Each structure stands twice: as C-alpha cells, then as structure tokens.
Amino acid sequence: MSEEIRERNDPKRASVELVAVPPLANYEDKAPDNGQVDEDIPPEGGRGWVVVLGCAIFSAATVGWGLVWGVTEEYFRTEMFPGTADSVLTTLGSLPSLIMTIVGIVAGKLADRYGYKPFLAAGAIVWMGGMLASAFCTEVWQFFITMGVMQGIADALVFPLVVALPAQWFRRRRALATGIVVAGSSIGGAVGSLIYREMISTLGLRKSLAIFTAIDAVSFGAAYVMVLERRPAHKRSEIIWFDRAFFKDPVFWSIAMCFFFVVFGYLGPVFLLPTFTVEKVPQLSELVAALPLVVLNLSAALGRTLVGFAGDKFGPVNLLWVSIVLSGLSQLVVWMFVSTYAGIMIFAVLYGFFCGCFLSLVSAVAARIYGADRLAGLSALLLLFNAPGYAAGAPVAGAILGVTGNNWQVVAGYSGSVQIFGALILLYARFKREPKLFAIY
C-alpha cells in the first residue's frame, strides 16, 4: 500500500493525517460521476489563461530580475567594486532566492488562508521599494539590504502564489500553465539582460534602476488586474503551520532532498556565464558578450513551457527527473569542454532549456502526489529545501573558481554532479508511488 496525504474536513479545524490508499491512486481533481457540474472542477481555460498571463508578468518582473544578476555582477566586478571577491558578489546575487525560500512558506500558508491578491500587492510594493532604493546605494552592504533582503521578501510574497494559482484554473493542463508562469521569469531575464546591459553601460546604474522601477510599476498594475482566484473565501483551509504528516512520508523526503541537491548546481552557470564568456572570448563587444545569457534565458522560457506541456502528457514526476538529468549532463558533457563562442552558445541553449524546469514542475508534482489543496503552502514547503543551494550553490562555485585559479572544468564538474545526484534521489519517490517503468506519472 502507498501512503498519501488526505485532509480530514472538520468544522473547527482542518487536520492532516496519513491514510492508506490503493497504490495507483492520486489526488488529481476528479469530475463527478452523476453528470452534474462540480464548481470545484477547473474550467481548463477561458479566464484562466488571463490569470496565467498575469502570473507570468509577476514572475518576469520579480524572479526574472534575478536571472539578470550576471550582468549586475559583472558591472560590480569591473566598475563599482573591482576588489570585491567573487564569492561575495555571488552571495549577494543568491540572497533574494534564499530569503524567498525561507519566507515563502509563511507567505504561501497565509495566502492559502486569506487569499492571494493582498500578498501579491504587498510583494509588488516591496519590490519597487527595493529597486528604487538600490538606485541610490553606493556600498556593497547597502545592496545586500535592497537587492538582497527587500527583493527576497518581495519574491517570497509573489512566487509561491503565482506558481500555485494556475492549479485553480487547470487540471489537465496544469503543468503547462505553471510552465508558462515560470517561463515568464526566463523571458523577463532574457529581455532584461539585453536591455539592462545597454542601459547600464550608457546611463549608469542609478538611471537604469529608476527606469526599471517605472516599468515594474506599470507591469504590476496590469498583472494585478489580470489575476483572479477561483476559490471562494469560505473554502480556504485553516492554517496548519507544521504538517507533520508530510515529514513522516519518505516520498516527501525523496522529492525534498532532490530539490536540495539540484539547486546547488543551478545558479552557478547562470551567474558566471557572462564572466566565463568574457574570459574565453575577450575580444567581444559588451552586447555580444551578453548574448549567451540572453539565449540561456530565452531557451529556459521555451524549455519550461514545453517541458510543462510534456509533463501533462507523460507525467510531471517523469519529466522532472528527465529535465534534471539533462541539466546536469549539459554541464558535465558540454560546459566542461567548450572554449569558443559557438560552444558557449550551444551550452546556453542546452542548459537553459532544462536547468529551471524543476521550478515550473514543483507545483504540478506536488498536486500529482498530494493534491491541489493548500498548494501554495506545500509548494513553498518544497521550495524551502532550495534554500541551502540558493545560499551556497553559486558562492561555492565562485569560491571553487577562485581557489582553482579559474579552472572552469572543476566548476562544471561540481555543478553537474550535484544535479545528477539529486535526480538519483528522486527515483525513490517515482517508483514508490508508481512502480511501472513506463507509466505516466
């Protein structure tokens, strides 16, 4: 017998318990058998696509900015803070993601109880405040507060909610809808990288950040109007701050530890690719040197969308495993050996396509295994295990680069290996819940 999480409805308090169910059971939303229309069944489109677009805009303006960090880091390294260690700058770039994973579990549970839109509005306000304050910073420690802490809190208020909200509108296309939302961050990173590098080299940091703040204000306003929650207030679950049943389930730990290791190898290539490009091909102009990061983000947008679509067809858990393996192999087989601009572009396409798919599949995997109720809180709980990787993954890669005298092969070996190890851990959850090798799961 397999173990699943089932909520026992109680008029006073919702509680969670472990119960035994048939091995192949899952908690996908089921249509009623009596021919009646169930208002809880997602409509699979219509207004839902507008909601997805709004969530994608939120994702592009917040998490997408984190993917532009490679440009900011290179500017800090060469213009503002040339004597600062690589590990310090990569730590600054990783800090928002770290804070997002820690604070996000609180924001997700509160939003599941009180509704999503107030927290999205708060996230937008904090984000714009952090961006505008960054325009006036002159010391590294000041950027740790504005670009690190403030943007991290804003990400926590936004990202767990926008990846969970499509589940209220889609069931069969849930992974695709979530993939589009997460792809929004990649598109934001790609467009932002291209525009931001040109702006920062001609206008300077202060004016560039002020302009981006204005763009974000318009984007957030439009996205807020698009976003709508289907779930009525009286059907929102009571907050359960510590779901002990999850922590007793070895399948949960298999998924969580998979994310734990995968993220250690995720951000290093994203943050260090501009530096890698300039070092390997030093004669490039600034615009051409920025293109690999742009291509990586565009490829990530395509990959997150297509892998989400494939997840609906072949199972989100299956696609999660495949995407992680191919992400790790692209570092071990390609990045480790490239030294030309063409080779760097090939790596950007391959790695970008698969590297961030785990983020677009986390909600679909959680809903597949545990159901869609309290999905924002559960997604944030799983993302919490990304925190160590966000905090130390890229800084460790930067430290390895410095200690080894810019030996990029060691960096690629480290990043790729930890991702492959994470994929191996996921196999337990996959075959515990679905033993058949070629089953859709």
FENZI-V542970 format. One record per residue. N is the residue number from 1. PHI is phi in degrees with one decimal (* if undefined). PSI is psi in whole degrees, -180 to 180 (NA if undefined). OMEGA is omega as a letter, one per 30 degrees, with the letter a starting at -180 (* if undefined). Layout:
n:N phi:PHI psi:PSI omega:OMEGA
n:N phi:PHI psi:PSI omega:OMEGA
This chain:
n:1 phi:* psi:141 omega:l
n:2 phi:-93.1 psi:159 omega:l
n:3 phi:-105.6 psi:134 omega:l
n:4 phi:-129.5 psi:161 omega:l
n:5 phi:-94.9 psi:125 omega:l
n:6 phi:-129.4 psi:136 omega:a
n:7 phi:-88.4 psi:133 omega:l
n:8 phi:-94.6 psi:115 omega:a
n:9 phi:-73.5 psi:124 omega:l
n:10 phi:-130.2 psi:135 omega:a
n:11 phi:-62.5 psi:-23 omega:a
n:12 phi:-97.0 psi:-40 omega:a
n:13 phi:-156.6 psi:135 omega:l
n:14 phi:-81.6 psi:130 omega:l
n:15 phi:-120.3 psi:163 omega:a
n:16 phi:-121.8 psi:136 omega:l
n:17 phi:-141.4 psi:159 omega:l
n:18 phi:-90.5 psi:129 omega:l
n:19 phi:-132.6 psi:157 omega:l
n:20 phi:-89.3 psi:136 omega:l
n:21 phi:-135.9 psi:166 omega:l
n:22 phi:-58.0 psi:150 omega:a
n:23 phi:-56.2 psi:-35 omega:a
n:24 phi:-99.4 psi:10 omega:l
n:25 phi:-70.2 psi:148 omega:l
n:26 phi:-141.9 psi:171 omega:a
n:27 phi:-106.2 psi:33 omega:l
n:28 phi:-64.4 psi:148 omega:l
n:29 phi:-62.6 psi:133 omega:a
n:30 phi:-107.5 psi:139 omega:l
n:31 phi:-77.4 psi:147 omega:a
n:32 phi:-67.5 psi:151 omega:a
n:33 phi:-89.5 psi:-7 omega:a
n:34 phi:-92.3 psi:8 omega:l
n:35 phi:82.8 psi:-4 omega:l
n:36 phi:-85.8 psi:158 omega:l
n:37 phi:-87.7 psi:126 omega:l
n:38 phi:-96.2 psi:122 omega:a
n:39 phi:-65.7 psi:-16 omega:l
n:40 phi:-83.1 psi:-12 omega:l
n:41 phi:-76.5 psi:125 omega:a
n:42 phi:-58.7 psi:145 omega:a
n:43 phi:-75.4 psi:-10 omega:l
n:44 phi:63.4 psi:37 omega:l
n:45 phi:145.9 psi:-149 omega:a
n:46 phi:60.8 psi:-126 omega:l
n:47 phi:-58.0 psi:-24 omega:a
n:48 phi:-60.4 psi:-34 omega:l
n:49 phi:-69.5 psi:-31 omega:l
n:50 phi:-66.6 psi:-40 omega:l
n:51 phi:-61.1 psi:-44 omega:l
n:52 phi:-60.2 psi:-42 omega:l
n:53 phi:-62.5 psi:-44 omega:l
n:54 phi:-61.7 psi:-42 omega:l
n:55 phi:-63.7 psi:-38 omega:l
n:56 phi:-64.9 psi:-36 omega:l
n:57 phi:-67.5 psi:-43 omega:l
n:58 phi:-57.1 psi:-44 omega:a
n:59 phi:-64.1 psi:-42 omega:a
n:60 phi:-64.3 psi:-42 omega:a
n:61 phi:-75.7 psi:-25 omega:a
n:62 phi:-105.9 psi:-76 omega:a
n:63 phi:-62.7 psi:-33 omega:l
n:64 phi:-60.5 psi:-33 omega:l
n:65 phi:-64.1 psi:-32 omega:l
n:66 phi:-62.3 psi:-28 omega:l
n:67 phi:-77.2 psi:-9 omega:l
n:68 phi:-88.5 psi:-5 omega:a
n:69 phi:-56.3 psi:-32 omega:l
n:70 phi:-55.8 psi:-37 omega:l
n:71 phi:-69.4 psi:-45 omega:l
n:72 phi:-62.3 psi:-43 omega:a
n:73 phi:-61.9 psi:-42 omega:l
n:74 phi:-65.4 psi:-38 omega:l
n:75 phi:-65.9 psi:-44 omega:l
n:76 phi:-61.5 psi:-42 omega:a
n:77 phi:-66.3 psi:-37 omega:a
n:78 phi:-99.6 psi:-27 omega:a
n:79 phi:-113.2 psi:-55 omega:a
n:80 phi:-88.7 psi:-45 omega:a
n:81 phi:-133.0 psi:66 omega:a
n:82 phi:-64.9 psi:-22 omega:a
n:83 phi:-94.4 psi:4 omega:a
n:84 phi:-79.6 psi:139 omega:a
n:85 phi:-65.8 psi:147 omega:l
n:86 phi:-58.0 psi:-38 omega:a
n:87 phi:-64.9 psi:-32 omega:l
n:88 phi:-68.3 psi:-45 omega:a
n:89 phi:-68.5 psi:-39 omega:l
n:90 phi:-68.2 psi:-32 omega:l
n:91 phi:-64.6 psi:-42 omega:l
n:92 phi:-60.2 psi:-43 omega:l
n:93 phi:-67.0 psi:-29 omega:a
n:94 phi:-84.7 psi:-19 omega:a
n:95 phi:-59.0 psi:-44 omega:l
n:96 phi:-58.6 psi:-41 omega:l
n:97 phi:-66.4 psi:-38 omega:l
n:98 phi:-62.6 psi:-48 omega:a
n:99 phi:-65.1 psi:-37 omega:l
n:100 phi:-58.2 psi:-44 omega:a
n:101 phi:-70.7 psi:-30 omega:a
n:102 phi:-81.8 psi:-49 omega:a
n:103 phi:-77.8 psi:-25 omega:a
n:104 phi:-60.2 psi:-32 omega:a
n:105 phi:-66.6 psi:-35 omega:l
n:106 phi:-69.7 psi:-47 omega:a
n:107 phi:-61.8 psi:-41 omega:a
n:108 phi:-63.2 psi:-45 omega:a
n:109 phi:-67.6 psi:-40 omega:l
n:110 phi:-64.8 psi:-40 omega:l
n:111 phi:-68.5 psi:-37 omega:l
n:112 phi:-59.6 psi:-30 omega:a
n:113 phi:-90.6 psi:-41 omega:a
n:114 phi:-111.7 psi:-1 omega:l
n:115 phi:103.8 psi:154 omega:a
n:116 phi:-85.8 psi:-38 omega:a
n:117 phi:-64.3 psi:-38 omega:l
n:118 phi:-60.5 psi:-36 omega:a
n:119 phi:-76.3 psi:-34 omega:l
n:120 phi:-64.2 psi:-41 omega:l
n:121 phi:-63.8 psi:-44 omega:l
n:122 phi:-62.5 psi:-41 omega:l
n:123 phi:-61.2 psi:-41 omega:l
n:124 phi:-63.9 psi:-41 omega:a
n:125 phi:-66.3 psi:-46 omega:l
n:126 phi:-62.7 psi:-40 omega:a
n:127 phi:-61.4 psi:-49 omega:a
n:128 phi:-65.2 psi:-36 omega:l
n:129 phi:-62.4 psi:-41 omega:l
n:130 phi:-65.7 psi:-41 omega:l
n:131 phi:-64.3 psi:-46 omega:a
n:132 phi:-67.5 psi:-39 omega:l
n:133 phi:-65.8 psi:-34 omega:l
n:134 phi:-62.6 psi:-29 omega:a
n:135 phi:-63.7 psi:-21 omega:a
n:136 phi:-110.1 psi:9 omega:l
n:137 phi:-80.5 psi:147 omega:l
n:138 phi:-130.3 psi:-8 omega:a
n:139 phi:-121.8 psi:154 omega:a
n:140 phi:-59.8 psi:-43 omega:a
n:141 phi:-64.0 psi:-28 omega:l
n:142 phi:-68.9 psi:-39 omega:l
n:143 phi:-67.2 psi:-28 omega:l
n:144 phi:-61.7 psi:-32 omega:l
n:145 phi:-78.4 psi:-46 omega:a
n:146 phi:-83.8 psi:-54 omega:l
n:147 phi:-78.9 psi:-21 omega:a
n:148 phi:-94.5 psi:-72 omega:a
n:149 phi:-69.6 psi:-52 omega:a
n:150 phi:-64.8 psi:-45 omega:l
n:151 phi:-70.0 psi:-30 omega:l
n:152 phi:-66.0 psi:-42 omega:l
n:153 phi:-63.3 psi:-41 omega:l
n:154 phi:-62.7 psi:-44 omega:l
n:155 phi:-58.2 psi:-40 omega:a
n:156 phi:-65.0 psi:-34 omega:l
n:157 phi:-78.0 psi:-17 omega:a
n:158 phi:-108.3 psi:-55 omega:a
n:159 phi:-64.6 psi:-47 omega:l
n:160 phi:-59.9 psi:-27 omega:a
n:161 phi:-79.0 psi:-44 omega:a
n:162 phi:-72.5 psi:-24 omega:l
n:163 phi:-84.3 psi:-16 omega:l
n:164 phi:-94.4 psi:-31 omega:a
n:165 phi:-59.6 psi:-39 omega:l
n:166 phi:-57.6 psi:-24 omega:l
n:167 phi:-64.4 psi:-22 omega:l
n:168 phi:-76.8 psi:-16 omega:a
n:169 phi:-112.9 psi:-16 omega:a
n:170 phi:-137.0 psi:146 omega:l
n:171 phi:-121.2 psi:-60 omega:a
n:172 phi:-67.5 psi:-31 omega:a
n:173 phi:-108.4 psi:25 omega:a
n:174 phi:-62.3 psi:-47 omega:a
n:175 phi:-65.8 psi:-37 omega:l
n:176 phi:-64.5 psi:-47 omega:a
n:177 phi:-61.8 psi:-44 omega:l
n:178 phi:-66.5 psi:-37 omega:l
n:179 phi:-60.9 psi:-38 omega:l
n:180 phi:-65.9 psi:-40 omega:l
n:181 phi:-61.8 psi:-48 omega:a
n:182 phi:-69.4 psi:-32 omega:l
n:183 phi:-62.3 psi:-27 omega:l
n:184 phi:-57.4 psi:-37 omega:l
n:185 phi:-65.1 psi:-37 omega:l
n:186 phi:-68.3 psi:-41 omega:l
n:187 phi:-65.1 psi:-42 omega:l
n:188 phi:-60.5 psi:-40 omega:l
n:189 phi:-66.7 psi:-40 omega:a
n:190 phi:-67.6 psi:-52 omega:a
n:191 phi:-65.5 psi:-41 omega:l
n:192 phi:-62.9 psi:-40 omega:l
n:193 phi:-60.6 psi:-44 omega:a
n:194 phi:-68.1 psi:-47 omega:a
n:195 phi:-72.3 psi:-43 omega:a
n:196 phi:-63.7 psi:-40 omega:l
n:197 phi:-63.2 psi:-42 omega:l
n:198 phi:-66.5 psi:-42 omega:a
n:199 phi:-66.4 psi:-44 omega:a
n:200 phi:-69.3 psi:-28 omega:l
n:201 phi:-81.2 psi:-22 omega:a
n:202 phi:-106.7 psi:-38 omega:a
n:203 phi:-101.2 psi:-20 omega:a
n:204 phi:91.4 psi:169 omega:a
n:205 phi:-67.4 psi:-46 omega:a
n:206 phi:-61.4 psi:-51 omega:a
n:207 phi:-66.3 psi:-36 omega:a
n:208 phi:-63.0 psi:-46 omega:a
n:209 phi:-68.2 psi:-35 omega:l
n:210 phi:-64.3 psi:-41 omega:l
n:211 phi:-65.6 psi:-43 omega:l
n:212 phi:-64.6 psi:-33 omega:l
n:213 phi:-62.8 psi:-42 omega:l
n:214 phi:-64.2 psi:-42 omega:l
n:215 phi:-62.1 psi:-42 omega:l
n:216 phi:-62.6 psi:-39 omega:a
n:217 phi:-60.0 psi:-45 omega:l
n:218 phi:-66.0 psi:-42 omega:a
n:219 phi:-64.1 psi:-46 omega:a
n:220 phi:-62.8 psi:-41 omega:l
n:221 phi:-60.6 psi:-46 omega:l
n:222 phi:-66.1 psi:-43 omega:a
n:223 phi:-64.9 psi:-38 omega:a
n:224 phi:-63.1 psi:-37 omega:l
n:225 phi:-68.3 psi:-35 omega:a
n:226 phi:-72.2 psi:-33 omega:a
n:227 phi:-74.7 psi:135 omega:l
n:228 phi:-148.6 psi:135 omega:l
n:229 phi:-97.1 psi:129 omega:l
n:230 phi:-77.7 psi:-34 omega:a
n:231 phi:-67.9 psi:123 omega:l
n:232 phi:-68.8 psi:158 omega:a
n:233 phi:-61.1 psi:-35 omega:a
n:234 phi:-73.3 psi:-10 omega:l
n:235 phi:-101.9 psi:6 omega:l
n:236 phi:-76.5 psi:138 omega:a
n:237 phi:-75.1 psi:152 omega:l
n:238 phi:-65.6 psi:153 omega:a
n:239 phi:-76.0 psi:128 omega:l
n:240 phi:-116.8 psi:102 omega:a
n:241 phi:-67.6 psi:-33 omega:a
n:242 phi:-129.8 psi:100 omega:l
n:243 phi:-82.0 psi:88 omega:a
n:244 phi:-61.9 psi:-29 omega:a
n:245 phi:-61.8 psi:-37 omega:l
n:246 phi:-61.2 psi:-44 omega:a
n:247 phi:-73.1 psi:-12 omega:l
n:248 phi:-91.5 psi:-7 omega:a
n:249 phi:-95.9 psi:115 omega:l
n:250 phi:-62.9 psi:-25 omega:l
n:251 phi:-65.2 psi:-42 omega:l
n:252 phi:-57.8 psi:-45 omega:a
n:253 phi:-66.5 psi:-33 omega:l
n:254 phi:-63.3 psi:-45 omega:l
n:255 phi:-67.7 psi:-45 omega:a
n:256 phi:-62.7 psi:-44 omega:a
n:257 phi:-72.0 psi:-27 omega:l
n:258 phi:-60.0 psi:-51 omega:l
n:259 phi:-61.9 psi:-39 omega:a
n:260 phi:-53.3 psi:-49 omega:a
n:261 phi:-82.0 psi:-35 omega:a
n:262 phi:-60.5 psi:-40 omega:a
n:263 phi:-69.0 psi:-25 omega:l
n:264 phi:-60.9 psi:-27 omega:l
n:265 phi:-104.5 psi:9 omega:a
n:266 phi:-87.7 psi:-53 omega:a
n:267 phi:-83.8 psi:-21 omega:a
n:268 phi:-52.9 psi:-54 omega:l
n:269 phi:-61.7 psi:-36 omega:a
n:270 phi:-65.4 psi:-45 omega:a
n:271 phi:-73.9 psi:-36 omega:a
n:272 phi:-95.4 psi:-6 omega:a
n:273 phi:-59.9 psi:-43 omega:l
n:274 phi:-60.3 psi:-41 omega:l
n:275 phi:-65.2 psi:-43 omega:l
n:276 phi:-59.4 psi:-44 omega:a
n:277 phi:-64.0 psi:-47 omega:a
n:278 phi:-63.9 psi:-37 omega:a
n:279 phi:-70.6 psi:-41 omega:a
n:280 phi:-78.1 psi:-34 omega:a
n:281 phi:-129.8 psi:77 omega:a
n:282 phi:-70.9 psi:-17 omega:a
n:283 phi:-83.5 psi:3 omega:a
n:284 phi:-74.6 psi:151 omega:l
n:285 phi:-73.0 psi:166 omega:a
n:286 phi:-61.7 psi:-41 omega:a
n:287 phi:-65.1 psi:-47 omega:a
n:288 phi:-66.9 psi:-36 omega:l
n:289 phi:-67.0 psi:-26 omega:a
n:290 phi:-82.1 psi:-17 omega:a
n:291 phi:-61.6 psi:-39 omega:l
n:292 phi:-56.8 psi:-39 omega:l
n:293 phi:-68.2 psi:-38 omega:l
n:294 phi:-62.4 psi:-47 omega:l
n:295 phi:-62.5 psi:-41 omega:l
n:296 phi:-58.1 psi:-46 omega:a
n:297 phi:-69.8 psi:-39 omega:l
n:298 phi:-64.6 psi:-41 omega:l
n:299 phi:-63.8 psi:-37 omega:l
n:300 phi:-64.8 psi:-39 omega:l
n:301 phi:-61.9 psi:-44 omega:l
n:302 phi:-66.5 psi:-44 omega:a
n:303 phi:-63.8 psi:-45 omega:a
n:304 phi:-63.5 psi:-35 omega:l
n:305 phi:-72.2 psi:-50 omega:a
n:306 phi:-69.0 psi:-38 omega:l
n:307 phi:-67.1 psi:-35 omega:l
n:308 phi:-63.1 psi:-43 omega:l
n:309 phi:-61.7 psi:-44 omega:l
n:310 phi:-65.5 psi:-33 omega:l
n:311 phi:-62.0 psi:-36 omega:l
n:312 phi:-67.8 psi:-30 omega:a
n:313 phi:-85.8 psi:-41 omega:a
n:314 phi:-114.8 psi:-1 omega:l
n:315 phi:105.3 psi:129 omega:a
n:316 phi:-66.7 psi:-33 omega:l
n:317 phi:-67.9 psi:-42 omega:l
n:318 phi:-59.7 psi:-46 omega:a
n:319 phi:-71.1 psi:-30 omega:l
n:320 phi:-60.8 psi:-46 omega:a
n:321 phi:-64.7 psi:-46 omega:a
n:322 phi:-61.8 psi:-46 omega:a
n:323 phi:-65.7 psi:-37 omega:l
n:324 phi:-66.9 psi:-44 omega:l
n:325 phi:-60.1 psi:-46 omega:a
n:326 phi:-70.6 psi:-31 omega:l
n:327 phi:-63.6 psi:-46 omega:l
n:328 phi:-65.6 psi:-42 omega:a
n:329 phi:-66.6 psi:-33 omega:l
n:330 phi:-63.7 psi:-29 omega:l
n:331 phi:-78.5 psi:-43 omega:a
n:332 phi:-72.8 psi:-32 omega:a
n:333 phi:-100.0 psi:-32 omega:a
n:334 phi:-106.5 psi:-61 omega:a
n:335 phi:-59.6 psi:-35 omega:a
n:336 phi:-62.7 psi:-22 omega:a
n:337 phi:-121.3 psi:-2 omega:a
n:338 phi:-84.4 psi:149 omega:l
n:339 phi:-148.1 psi:0 omega:l
n:340 phi:-109.5 psi:164 omega:l
n:341 phi:-64.2 psi:-40 omega:l
n:342 phi:-62.6 psi:-42 omega:l
n:343 phi:-64.4 psi:-39 omega:l
n:344 phi:-63.5 psi:-40 omega:l
n:345 phi:-63.7 psi:-41 omega:l
n:346 phi:-61.9 psi:-44 omega:l
n:347 phi:-62.6 psi:-42 omega:a
n:348 phi:-59.5 psi:-41 omega:l
n:349 phi:-66.9 psi:-49 omega:a
n:350 phi:-67.5 psi:-50 omega:a
n:351 phi:-66.8 psi:-42 omega:l
n:352 phi:-59.1 psi:-38 omega:a
n:353 phi:-62.9 psi:-38 omega:a
n:354 phi:-108.4 psi:-19 omega:a
n:355 phi:-64.1 psi:-40 omega:a
n:356 phi:-103.1 psi:12 omega:a
n:357 phi:-66.1 psi:-25 omega:l
n:358 phi:-63.2 psi:-30 omega:l
n:359 phi:-70.9 psi:-37 omega:a
n:360 phi:-77.4 psi:-19 omega:a
n:361 phi:-100.6 psi:-9 omega:a
n:362 phi:-60.3 psi:-44 omega:a
n:363 phi:-69.7 psi:-39 omega:l
n:364 phi:-65.3 psi:-40 omega:l
n:365 phi:-65.4 psi:-44 omega:l
n:366 phi:-62.3 psi:-43 omega:l
n:367 phi:-67.6 psi:-37 omega:l
n:368 phi:-63.4 psi:-41 omega:a
n:369 phi:-89.3 psi:-38 omega:a
n:370 phi:-120.1 psi:-4 omega:a
n:371 phi:94.8 psi:167 omega:a
n:372 phi:-92.5 psi:-6 omega:a
n:373 phi:-71.1 psi:137 omega:a
n:374 phi:55.4 psi:40 omega:a
n:375 phi:-69.5 psi:-35 omega:l
n:376 phi:-61.9 psi:-43 omega:l
n:377 phi:-65.9 psi:-42 omega:l
n:378 phi:-68.7 psi:-42 omega:l
n:379 phi:-60.9 psi:-42 omega:l
n:380 phi:-66.2 psi:-35 omega:l
n:381 phi:-63.6 psi:-43 omega:l
n:382 phi:-67.4 psi:-40 omega:l
n:383 phi:-66.7 psi:-21 omega:l
n:384 phi:-58.6 psi:-31 omega:a
n:385 phi:-75.0 psi:-6 omega:l
n:386 phi:-79.1 psi:-16 omega:a
n:387 phi:-55.7 psi:-49 omega:l
n:388 phi:-59.4 psi:-39 omega:l
n:389 phi:-67.6 psi:-40 omega:l
n:390 phi:-64.4 psi:-38 omega:a
n:391 phi:-73.6 psi:-41 omega:a
n:392 phi:-116.4 psi:-18 omega:a
n:393 phi:-58.3 psi:-60 omega:l
n:394 phi:-67.7 psi:-41 omega:l
n:395 phi:-60.1 psi:-37 omega:l
n:396 phi:-64.0 psi:-42 omega:l
n:397 phi:-61.9 psi:-42 omega:l
n:398 phi:-64.9 psi:-38 omega:l
n:399 phi:-67.4 psi:-41 omega:l
n:400 phi:-60.6 psi:-41 omega:l
n:401 phi:-61.0 psi:-42 omega:a
n:402 phi:-71.2 psi:-42 omega:a
n:403 phi:-66.7 psi:-36 omega:a
n:404 phi:-89.1 psi:7 omega:a
n:405 phi:67.8 psi:47 omega:l
n:406 phi:61.7 psi:44 omega:l
n:407 phi:-87.3 psi:96 omega:a
n:408 phi:-70.4 psi:-25 omega:l
n:409 phi:-65.2 psi:-37 omega:l
n:410 phi:-66.3 psi:-41 omega:l
n:411 phi:-62.0 psi:-46 omega:l
n:412 phi:-64.3 psi:-39 omega:l
n:413 phi:-63.7 psi:-41 omega:l
n:414 phi:-63.5 psi:-51 omega:a
n:415 phi:-65.3 psi:-45 omega:a
n:416 phi:-67.4 psi:-38 omega:a
n:417 phi:-67.4 psi:-42 omega:a
n:418 phi:-67.8 psi:-30 omega:l
n:419 phi:-71.0 psi:-41 omega:l
n:420 phi:-62.3 psi:-39 omega:l
n:421 phi:-62.7 psi:-40 omega:l
n:422 phi:-62.5 psi:-39 omega:l
n:423 phi:-64.3 psi:-38 omega:l
n:424 phi:-63.9 psi:-38 omega:l
n:425 phi:-65.2 psi:-35 omega:a
n:426 phi:-63.6 psi:-24 omega:a
n:427 phi:-58.4 psi:-31 omega:l
n:428 phi:-61.4 psi:-49 omega:a
n:429 phi:-61.7 psi:-41 omega:a
n:430 phi:-61.3 psi:-51 omega:a
n:431 phi:-85.4 psi:-16 omega:l
n:432 phi:-70.0 psi:-42 omega:a
n:433 phi:-86.5 psi:-30 omega:a
n:434 phi:-142.2 psi:96 omega:a
n:435 phi:-69.1 psi:-22 omega:a
n:436 phi:-72.4 psi:131 omega:a
n:437 phi:-63.2 psi:-44 omega:a
n:438 phi:-104.3 psi:20 omega:l
n:439 phi:-73.2 psi:152 omega:l
n:440 phi:-83.1 psi:111 omega:a
n:441 phi:-152.6 psi:NA omega:*
